[in-house]
Amino acid sequence: EVQLQASGGGLVQPGGSLRLSCAASGFIFSSYHMSWFRQAPGKGPEWVSSIDTSGRQRDYADSVKGRFTISRDNAKNTLSLQMNSLKPEDTAAYYCAARPRRAVFQVLSHQAADYNYWGQGTQVTVSS
């Protein structure tokens, strides 16, 4: 069974840091593009960051660029999101998502509808 297990969320003060993790199983992780999305109460999902199968191509939303770093370890089937300089507007449930690669040079999608598998989410709350 396909599973994406997100963890690492919590309560942090503005300016603090958190590292989110996503453990994948039940599919060939190294053949999937991965993304992080987030969703605040009353709002739709917001794309945060994406990474290609190799980890060499990375995209970031303007709102997190320079503060967040996405990475993956294909040997361990894990995806990570290092979040620094956190702001109250970063407060949301964070979800990891997977999209199968169908071409060698397939571009990274920012659209939630393009992703096949989703984790359960982990809550990040940034507040003093």
Backbone torsions as a table, in degrees:
resi	resn	phi	psi	omega
1	GLU	NA	136.9	178.8
2	VAL	-71.2	130.6	177.1
3	GLN	-139.2	139.6	170.3
4	LEU	-129.1	113.4	-174.5
5	GLN	-110.1	107.7	179.4
6	ALA	-88.7	144.1	179.3
7	SER	-154.0	169.2	174.7
8	GLY	105.9	-6.1	179.5
9	GLY	-72.1	169.7	179.7
10	GLY	168.3	-169.3	178.1
11	LEU	-96.9	129.1	-178.9
12	VAL	-141.7	149.6	178.2
13	GLN	-77.6	152.9	174.1
14	PRO	-52.7	137.2	-176.3
15	GLY	89.8	-10.0	-179.3
16	GLY	-82.2	-175.9	-176.3
17	SER	-132.0	150.7	171.4
18	LEU	-142.3	152.5	174.3
19	ARG	-122.8	115.9	177.8
20	LEU	-91.6	147.0	177.4
21	SER	-128.4	153.9	176.7
22	CYS	-137.8	116.3	179.2
23	ALA	-97.4	124.7	-175.8
24	ALA	-107.7	145.2	175.3
25	SER	-155.7	159.5	176.4
26	GLY	86.1	4.1	175.7
27	PHE	-154.5	167.7	-177.7
28	ILE	-82.1	91.3	-174.2
29	PHE	-53.3	-42.1	-175.7
30	SER	-67.9	-9.7	178.0
31	SER	-100.9	9.5	-176.5
32	TYR	-120.3	134.2	164.7
33	HIS	-69.4	147.6	-178.7
34	MET	-126.7	148.7	177.3
35	SER	-141.0	158.2	166.2
36	TRP	-110.4	132.1	171.2
37	PHE	-120.1	159.6	175.0
38	ARG	-137.6	155.7	-178.0
39	GLN	-143.3	120.1	176.1
40	ALA	-91.6	157.5	-179.7
41	PRO	-54.8	131.7	177.9
42	GLY	78.4	4.1	-178.9
43	LYS	-123.2	159.9	175.9
44	GLY	-78.7	172.0	179.7
45	PRO	-64.9	141.7	179.4
46	GLU	-118.7	126.9	176.6
47	TRP	-68.5	136.9	-177.6
48	VAL	-112.3	-52.2	-174.0
49	SER	-163.5	153.0	177.4
50	SER	-136.9	157.5	178.6
51	ILE	-144.4	140.5	-179.3
52	ASP	-79.8	-179.1	-173.5
53	THR	-63.0	-35.3	-177.8
54	SER	-83.9	-20.7	-174.0
55	GLY	88.4	0.6	-176.8
56	ARG	-85.0	-23.3	177.1
57	GLN	-110.0	127.7	-178.7
58	ARG	-135.4	138.0	177.0
59	ASP	-122.6	147.8	179.6
60	TYR	-136.3	143.5	170.0
61	ALA	-65.3	148.2	-179.5
62	ASP	-57.4	-32.2	-176.7
63	SER	-67.7	-19.9	-177.8
64	VAL	-119.3	-6.4	-177.3
65	LYS	-58.3	131.8	-178.5
66	GLY	89.4	-13.7	179.9
67	ARG	-112.6	-34.0	-177.4
68	PHE	-107.8	149.5	175.5
69	THR	-133.9	122.7	177.0
70	ILE	-95.5	143.7	178.2
71	SER	-152.1	165.5	177.4
72	ARG	-145.2	154.2	175.2
73	ASP	-127.4	98.3	-176.2
74	ASN	-66.8	-26.2	178.0
75	ALA	-69.0	-27.2	-179.2
76	LYS	-108.1	1.4	-179.0
77	ASN	54.5	46.7	-178.9
78	THR	-129.6	147.2	174.7
79	LEU	-119.2	142.5	-178.7
80	SER	-131.9	156.5	172.4
81	LEU	-138.8	107.8	175.3
82	GLN	-86.0	121.2	-176.1
83	MET	-116.5	116.1	178.6
84	ASN	-116.2	163.9	178.4
85	SER	49.6	48.8	-174.4
86	LEU	-65.7	144.8	-178.7
87	LYS	-120.0	156.0	177.5
88	PRO	-54.6	-33.9	179.6
89	GLU	-70.6	-6.9	172.9
90	ASP	-80.8	-8.0	-179.3
91	THR	-61.7	122.7	-177.3
92	ALA	-179.3	167.9	166.0
93	ALA	-84.6	128.8	-177.4
94	TYR	-104.0	131.9	-176.3
95	TYR	-123.4	135.3	169.6
96	CYS	-92.2	148.1	-175.9
97	ALA	-144.1	150.2	-175.4
98	ALA	-124.5	140.5	177.6
99	ARG	-133.3	126.9	-178.7
100	PRO	-67.3	139.7	174.1
101	ARG	-78.2	126.9	-178.9
102	ARG	-115.0	-0.9	175.1
103	ALA	-152.6	151.5	-177.2
104	VAL	-59.0	-40.4	-177.6
105	PHE	-109.1	31.4	177.5
106	GLN	-58.9	132.9	-179.4
107	VAL	-75.5	156.3	178.2
108	LEU	-78.0	128.3	179.5
109	SER	-88.6	142.3	174.1
110	HIS	-103.8	6.6	-173.6
111	GLN	-99.3	125.2	-178.7
112	ALA	-58.1	-35.0	-176.9
113	ALA	-66.1	-17.5	-179.3
114	ASP	-82.5	-9.2	-174.0
115	TYR	-97.8	132.0	-172.9
116	ASN	-83.2	-41.1	-173.3
117	TYR	-121.0	142.9	-177.4
118	TRP	-134.1	143.2	172.5
119	GLY	-82.1	175.7	-175.8
120	GLN	-81.5	-14.8	179.0
121	GLY	94.4	151.8	174.4
122	THR	-136.7	134.3	-172.5
123	GLN	-83.2	130.6	173.3
124	VAL	-116.6	123.0	178.1
125	THR	-123.4	121.7	-179.2
126	VAL	-111.1	109.6	-175.2
127	SER	-158.9	148.3	174.6
128	SER	-95.8	NA	NA
